[in-house]
Amino acid sequence: MTFKRKLLLAVLPFACSVAMPVSALDIKFAEIHPAGYPTVVAEQNMGKKLEQASNGDITFKMFAGGVLGSEKEVIEQAQIGAVQMTRVSLGIVGPVVPDVNVFNMPFVFRDHDHMRKVIDGEIGQEILDKITNSDFNLVALAWMDGGSRSLYTKKPVRSLEDLKGMKIRVQGNPLFIDMMNAMGGNGIAMDTGEIFSALQTGVIDGAENNPPTLLEHNHYQSAKYFTLTNHLILPEPVVMSKTTWNKLTPEQQALVKKVAREAQMEERVLWDAKTASSEEKLKAAGVEFITVDKKPFYDATAPVREKYGAQYADLMKRIDAVQ
């Protein structure tokens, strides 16, 4: 065999791989939440629609339960295109894309319905665009409903005074640490995966999240009191790596946006059902749900809204005006 022929045979596999259509794409979707969780179910259904509508040019695989790493680690993987899609908490996006912090403000939404009307409208799209147009290297496609966040603790919190000095886990964002400190607690940033053992060992006295998280991550085994402060009502963006996005045809990009928006609407139905069933299971497991006067908590966090919200004053007025 001549040298030229050997060389030709050696490069043929590479020539074939280069000739493959760029429209074929495998999507790995990373989720911190376990299988069966509302966001996971809606995202999996989104993946099925993508596969069907693209005639198999796009394949989709869900990696739930944090198997690909923490949210921070997954974002880093998505930014370089090693993970193609994920759903991420705004608490992590905030330090990099400051504009999303308007949604991170304590008590910026009157209630859950108010939040949904905001994310479904022009303000919601504006914030998605700000993420997409930032240096984050992610394309923000839709919003998942992350529920209302309240306090769950090992000792009951029936008033603002009861929270004083308690070590409470928050997401890794200075805004949330300041929020918890303003309410009298001691905000401690920590990954979701560390909370269970931290509650057991007394590193923290509690955390703040929604009923499905309290149940699904087994935090209720240590934290038996759920205080309904609803201090944060956080939507969570579904994002795609910009590296991946740029490989899609315009038709595929339009398809991804369409099915992501459909997932946004589907997930909230699943969310409401999951929240109701989670509350029933938590009560059956001995968790006490405590209703409190929210005004002292709202008043205590006013300095946080002033500190972090000054640059979003007009946007916060627009949010408040949404009926």
C-alpha positions as a Python dict, from the first residue, in 0.01 Angstrom:
ca = {
    (1, 'M'): (0, 0, 0),
    (2, 'T'): (140, 337, -99),
    (3, 'F'): (198, 615, 155),
    (4, 'K'): (-63, 832, -23),
    (5, 'R'): (-325, 555, 1),
    (6, 'K'): (-248, 501, 372),
    (7, 'L'): (-287, 872, 433),
    (8, 'L'): (-620, 881, 246),
    (9, 'L'): (-757, 591, 454),
    (10, 'A'): (-642, 762, 773),
    (11, 'V'): (-823, 1087, 699),
    (12, 'L'): (-1143, 934, 560),
    (13, 'P'): (-1313, 887, 902),
    (14, 'F'): (-1247, 1253, 981),
    (15, 'A'): (-1381, 1359, 643),
    (16, 'C'): (-1699, 1163, 711),
    (17, 'S'): (-1745, 1320, 1054),
    (18, 'V'): (-1698, 1669, 914),
    (19, 'A'): (-1960, 1598, 647),
    (20, 'M'): (-2226, 1506, 905),
    (21, 'P'): (-2514, 1757, 922),
    (22, 'V'): (-2468, 2013, 1199),
    (23, 'S'): (-2843, 1997, 1261),
    (24, 'A'): (-2811, 1659, 1440),
    (25, 'L'): (-2778, 1726, 1811),
    (26, 'D'): (-2773, 1531, 2138),
    (27, 'I'): (-2911, 1734, 2430),
    (28, 'K'): (-2808, 1648, 2785),
    (29, 'F'): (-3039, 1822, 3032),
    (30, 'A'): (-2911, 1851, 3391),
    (31, 'E'): (-3146, 1888, 3689),
    (32, 'I'): (-3071, 1910, 4061),
    (33, 'H'): (-3422, 1785, 4143),
    (34, 'P'): (-3511, 1412, 4145),
    (35, 'A'): (-3713, 1219, 3887),
    (36, 'G'): (-4086, 1289, 3919),
    (37, 'Y'): (-4034, 1649, 4036),
    (38, 'P'): (-4259, 1896, 3845),
    (39, 'T'): (-3974, 2071, 3665),
    (40, 'V'): (-3816, 1738, 3567),
    (41, 'V'): (-4143, 1597, 3431),
    (42, 'A'): (-4221, 1912, 3226),
    (43, 'E'): (-3865, 1922, 3091),
    (44, 'Q'): (-3874, 1554, 2994),
    (45, 'N'): (-4201, 1612, 2809),
    (46, 'M'): (-4034, 1905, 2635),
    (47, 'G'): (-3754, 1670, 2531),
    (48, 'K'): (-4001, 1420, 2383),
    (49, 'K'): (-4162, 1697, 2178),
    (50, 'L'): (-3819, 1807, 2053),
    (51, 'E'): (-3733, 1454, 1942),
    (52, 'Q'): (-4066, 1403, 1767),
    (53, 'A'): (-4087, 1742, 1597),
    (54, 'S'): (-3725, 1725, 1476),
    (55, 'N'): (-3772, 1371, 1335),
    (56, 'G'): (-3489, 1250, 1556),
    (57, 'D'): (-3236, 1515, 1450),
    (58, 'I'): (-3246, 1627, 1814),
    (59, 'T'): (-3215, 1365, 2088),
    (60, 'F'): (-3280, 1443, 2453),
    (61, 'K'): (-3159, 1279, 2774),
    (62, 'M'): (-3247, 1391, 3127),
    (63, 'F'): (-2989, 1369, 3405),
    (64, 'A'): (-3195, 1431, 3720),
    (65, 'G'): (-3106, 1424, 4089),
    (66, 'G'): (-2786, 1626, 4057),
    (67, 'V'): (-2586, 1343, 3897),
    (68, 'L'): (-2395, 1590, 3678),
    (69, 'G'): (-2309, 1815, 3972),
    (70, 'S'): (-2442, 2110, 4170),
    (71, 'E'): (-2625, 2396, 3997),
    (72, 'K'): (-2306, 2601, 3997),
    (73, 'E'): (-2107, 2314, 3845),
    (74, 'V'): (-2376, 2248, 3583),
    (75, 'I'): (-2386, 2615, 3478),
    (76, 'E'): (-2010, 2604, 3428),
    (77, 'Q'): (-2053, 2292, 3212),
    (78, 'A'): (-2334, 2457, 3014),
    (79, 'Q'): (-2124, 2768, 2955),
    (80, 'I'): (-1865, 2558, 2768),
    (81, 'G'): (-2124, 2336, 2600),
    (82, 'A'): (-2050, 2015, 2792),
    (83, 'V'): (-2413, 2022, 2916),
    (84, 'Q'): (-2663, 2149, 2661),
    (85, 'M'): (-2958, 2253, 2879),
    (86, 'T'): (-3047, 2305, 3244),
    (87, 'R'): (-3288, 2480, 3477),
    (88, 'V'): (-3119, 2711, 3719),
    (89, 'S'): (-3205, 2914, 4028),
    (90, 'L'): (-3195, 3291, 3986),
    (91, 'G'): (-2992, 3311, 4306),
    (92, 'I'): (-2695, 3175, 4112),
    (93, 'V'): (-2755, 3388, 3802),
    (94, 'G'): (-2790, 3713, 4001),
    (95, 'P'): (-2420, 3778, 4073),
    (96, 'V'): (-2340, 3738, 3700),
    (97, 'V'): (-2649, 3897, 3540),
    (98, 'P'): (-2749, 4164, 3795),
    (99, 'D'): (-3076, 4251, 3621),
    (100, 'V'): (-3237, 3925, 3732),
    (101, 'N'): (-3200, 4039, 4092),
    (102, 'V'): (-3527, 4230, 4057),
    (103, 'F'): (-3703, 3890, 4083),
    (104, 'N'): (-3478, 3797, 4377),
    (105, 'M'): (-3606, 4086, 4591),
    (106, 'P'): (-3787, 3968, 4904),
    (107, 'F'): (-4163, 4028, 4878),
    (108, 'V'): (-4137, 4184, 4527),
    (109, 'F'): (-4442, 3975, 4427),
    (110, 'R'): (-4772, 4006, 4612),
    (111, 'D'): (-4847, 3637, 4573),
    (112, 'H'): (-4797, 3339, 4346),
    (113, 'D'): (-5055, 3446, 4086),
    (114, 'H'): (-4891, 3788, 4061),
    (115, 'M'): (-4553, 3628, 3989),
    (116, 'R'): (-4701, 3412, 3712),
    (117, 'K'): (-4866, 3707, 3541),
    (118, 'V'): (-4533, 3893, 3546),
    (119, 'I'): (-4325, 3608, 3397),
    (120, 'D'): (-4589, 3536, 3130),
    (121, 'G'): (-4583, 3897, 3012),
    (122, 'E'): (-4334, 4144, 2867),
    (123, 'I'): (-4133, 4181, 3191),
    (124, 'G'): (-4066, 3808, 3200),
    (125, 'Q'): (-3942, 3813, 2841),
    (126, 'E'): (-3724, 4117, 2910),
    (127, 'I'): (-3543, 3935, 3191),
    (128, 'L'): (-3492, 3623, 2974),
    (129, 'D'): (-3344, 3848, 2704),
    (130, 'K'): (-3109, 4011, 2956),
    (131, 'I'): (-2971, 3667, 3050),
    (132, 'T'): (-2934, 3576, 2680),
    (133, 'N'): (-2764, 3904, 2591),
    (134, 'S'): (-2521, 3892, 2886),
    (135, 'D'): (-2173, 3738, 2893),
    (136, 'F'): (-2320, 3432, 3066),
    (137, 'N'): (-2300, 3231, 2738),
    (138, 'L'): (-2649, 3092, 2795),
    (139, 'V'): (-2975, 3140, 2604),
    (140, 'A'): (-3272, 3181, 2842),
    (141, 'L'): (-3583, 3017, 2694),
    (142, 'A'): (-3863, 2997, 2949),
    (143, 'W'): (-3956, 3010, 3318),
    (144, 'M'): (-4021, 2724, 3556),
    (145, 'D'): (-4224, 2794, 3870),
    (146, 'G'): (-3997, 2741, 4169),
    (147, 'G'): (-4278, 2795, 4419),
    (148, 'S'): (-4297, 3021, 4721),
    (149, 'R'): (-4004, 2999, 4959),
    (150, 'S'): (-4072, 2995, 5332),
    (151, 'L'): (-3873, 2898, 5641),
    (152, 'Y'): (-3834, 2543, 5767),
    (153, 'T'): (-3659, 2502, 6098),
    (154, 'K'): (-3584, 2263, 6384),
    (155, 'K'): (-3748, 2499, 6634),
    (156, 'P'): (-4075, 2681, 6562),
    (157, 'V'): (-4065, 3034, 6420),
    (158, 'R'): (-4395, 3202, 6508),
    (159, 'S'): (-4269, 3560, 6491),
    (160, 'L'): (-3972, 3761, 6365),
    (161, 'E'): (-3821, 3744, 6715),
    (162, 'D'): (-3811, 3362, 6706),
    (163, 'L'): (-3580, 3372, 6403),
    (164, 'K'): (-3316, 3576, 6585),
    (165, 'G'): (-2973, 3413, 6575),
    (166, 'M'): (-3087, 3100, 6388),
    (167, 'K'): (-2841, 2971, 6128),
    (168, 'I'): (-3047, 2945, 5808),
    (169, 'R'): (-2923, 2809, 5476),
    (170, 'V'): (-2978, 3036, 5175),
    (171, 'Q'): (-2866, 3020, 4812),
    (172, 'G'): (-2520, 3157, 4736),
    (173, 'N'): (-2615, 3516, 4661),
    (174, 'P'): (-2521, 3814, 4883),
    (175, 'L'): (-2876, 3947, 4844),
    (176, 'F'): (-3024, 3635, 5010),
    (177, 'I'): (-2767, 3641, 5290),
    (178, 'D'): (-2852, 4006, 5359),
    (179, 'M'): (-3224, 3923, 5343),
    (180, 'M'): (-3193, 3651, 5607),
    (181, 'N'): (-2970, 3866, 5826),
    (182, 'A'): (-3222, 4154, 5801),
    (183, 'M'): (-3494, 3921, 5933),
    (184, 'G'): (-3273, 3843, 6234),
    (185, 'G'): (-3135, 3508, 6123),
    (186, 'N'): (-2780, 3420, 6027),
    (187, 'G'): (-2776, 3350, 5651),
    (188, 'I'): (-2539, 3073, 5548),
    (189, 'A'): (-2477, 3000, 5177),
    (190, 'M'): (-2469, 2628, 5096),
    (191, 'D'): (-2540, 2394, 4803),
    (192, 'T'): (-2870, 2205, 4810),
    (193, 'G'): (-2691, 1872, 4840),
    (194, 'E'): (-2526, 1973, 5169),
    (195, 'I'): (-2844, 2075, 5354),
    (196, 'F'): (-2956, 1729, 5472),
    (197, 'S'): (-2638, 1651, 5666),
    (198, 'A'): (-2600, 2013, 5785),
    (199, 'L'): (-2946, 1994, 5945),
    (200, 'Q'): (-2867, 1658, 6104),
    (201, 'T'): (-2534, 1770, 6248),
    (202, 'G'): (-2655, 2112, 6365),
    (203, 'V'): (-2436, 2312, 6128),
    (204, 'I'): (-2760, 2493, 6040),
    (205, 'D'): (-3088, 2536, 6229),
    (206, 'G'): (-3302, 2548, 5917),
    (207, 'A'): (-3333, 2650, 5554),
    (208, 'E'): (-3583, 2826, 5330),
    (209, 'N'): (-3759, 2669, 5036),
    (210, 'N'): (-4093, 2525, 4922),
    (211, 'P'): (-4290, 2220, 5044),
    (212, 'P'): (-4189, 1986, 4755),
    (213, 'T'): (-3819, 2052, 4825),
    (214, 'L'): (-3865, 2001, 5201),
    (215, 'L'): (-4028, 1665, 5123),
    (216, 'E'): (-3827, 1534, 4826),
    (217, 'H'): (-3486, 1612, 4977),
    (218, 'N'): (-3592, 1460, 5314),
    (219, 'H'): (-3512, 1780, 5505),
    (220, 'Y'): (-3837, 1732, 5702),
    (221, 'Q'): (-3669, 1450, 5893),
    (222, 'S'): (-3481, 1718, 6088),
    (223, 'A'): (-3686, 2034, 6027),
    (224, 'K'): (-4040, 1982, 6159),
    (225, 'Y'): (-4163, 2343, 6143),
    (226, 'F'): (-4264, 2522, 5822),
    (227, 'T'): (-4330, 2894, 5868),
    (228, 'L'): (-4532, 3044, 5582),
    (229, 'T'): (-4340, 3368, 5524),
    (230, 'N'): (-4344, 3338, 5140),
    (231, 'H'): (-4057, 3587, 5143),
    (232, 'L'): (-3938, 3481, 4797),
    (233, 'I'): (-4147, 3365, 4502),
    (234, 'L'): (-3882, 3271, 4251),
    (235, 'P'): (-3926, 3181, 3887),
    (236, 'E'): (-3636, 2976, 3749),
    (237, 'P'): (-3510, 3001, 3390),
    (238, 'V'): (-3459, 2708, 3155),
    (239, 'V'): (-3138, 2780, 2966),
    (240, 'M'): (-2946, 2636, 2674),
    (241, 'S'): (-2575, 2663, 2618),
    (242, 'K'): (-2513, 2936, 2360),
    (243, 'T'): (-2255, 2707, 2203),
    (244, 'T'): (-2534, 2455, 2144),
    (245, 'W'): (-2788, 2719, 2040),
    (246, 'N'): (-2558, 2844, 1765),
    (247, 'K'): (-2541, 2492, 1616),
    (248, 'L'): (-2918, 2484, 1564),
    (249, 'T'): (-3089, 2586, 1242),
    (250, 'P'): (-3328, 2884, 1270),
    (251, 'E'): (-3619, 2638, 1244),
    (252, 'Q'): (-3478, 2429, 1530),
    (253, 'Q'): (-3424, 2742, 1741),
    (254, 'A'): (-3788, 2838, 1688),
    (255, 'L'): (-3894, 2485, 1784),
    (256, 'V'): (-3686, 2491, 2104),
    (257, 'K'): (-3841, 2825, 2206),
    (258, 'K'): (-4193, 2696, 2134),
    (259, 'V'): (-4165, 2373, 2334),
    (260, 'A'): (-3987, 2552, 2620),
    (261, 'R'): (-4278, 2795, 2650),
    (262, 'E'): (-4522, 2502, 2646),
    (263, 'A'): (-4318, 2344, 2927),
    (264, 'Q'): (-4351, 2670, 3125),
    (265, 'M'): (-4730, 2638, 3117),
    (266, 'E'): (-4737, 2263, 3180),
    (267, 'E'): (-4502, 2277, 3479),
    (268, 'R'): (-4719, 2512, 3684),
    (269, 'V'): (-5013, 2268, 3670),
    (270, 'L'): (-4779, 1993, 3790),
    (271, 'W'): (-4637, 2233, 4050),
    (272, 'D'): (-4972, 2315, 4207),
    (273, 'A'): (-5064, 1947, 4234),
    (274, 'K'): (-4721, 1859, 4376),
    (275, 'T'): (-4733, 2138, 4634),
    (276, 'A'): (-5076, 2026, 4757),
    (277, 'S'): (-4974, 1660, 4784),
    (278, 'S'): (-4640, 1753, 4946),
    (279, 'E'): (-4817, 1955, 5215),
    (280, 'E'): (-5044, 1659, 5291),
    (281, 'K'): (-4748, 1420, 5318),
    (282, 'L'): (-4545, 1662, 5532),
    (283, 'K'): (-4835, 1712, 5773),
    (284, 'A'): (-4879, 1335, 5794),
    (285, 'A'): (-4506, 1309, 5876),
    (286, 'G'): (-4549, 1551, 6167),
    (287, 'V'): (-4446, 1881, 6009),
    (288, 'E'): (-4631, 2178, 6159),
    (289, 'F'): (-4732, 2453, 5915),
    (290, 'I'): (-4725, 2792, 6089),
    (291, 'T'): (-4913, 3096, 5959),
    (292, 'V'): (-4752, 3427, 6060),
    (293, 'D'): (-4813, 3797, 6018),
    (294, 'K'): (-4591, 3873, 5717),
    (295, 'K'): (-4578, 4248, 5771),
    (296, 'P'): (-4291, 4244, 6026),
    (297, 'F'): (-4089, 4027, 5782),
    (298, 'Y'): (-4174, 4262, 5495),
    (299, 'D'): (-4078, 4569, 5699),
    (300, 'A'): (-3753, 4409, 5820),
    (301, 'T'): (-3641, 4347, 5461),
    (302, 'A'): (-3711, 4704, 5340),
    (303, 'P'): (-3338, 4797, 5367),
    (304, 'V'): (-3252, 4501, 5141),
    (305, 'R'): (-3496, 4619, 4874),
    (306, 'E'): (-3352, 4968, 4904),
    (307, 'K'): (-2990, 4847, 4884),
    (308, 'Y'): (-3033, 4605, 4593),
    (309, 'G'): (-3343, 4748, 4427),
    (310, 'A'): (-3246, 5113, 4379),
    (311, 'Q'): (-3136, 5054, 4018),
    (312, 'Y'): (-3458, 4860, 3947),
    (313, 'A'): (-3697, 5113, 4102),
    (314, 'D'): (-3886, 5169, 3774),
    (315, 'L'): (-3901, 4798, 3696),
    (316, 'M'): (-4028, 4722, 4046),
    (317, 'K'): (-4304, 4981, 3992),
    (318, 'R'): (-4396, 4806, 3665),
    (319, 'I'): (-4405, 4470, 3845),
    (320, 'D'): (-4627, 4615, 4115),
    (321, 'A'): (-4861, 4756, 3849),
    (322, 'V'): (-4923, 4412, 3693),
    (323, 'Q'): (-5273, 4304, 3794),
}
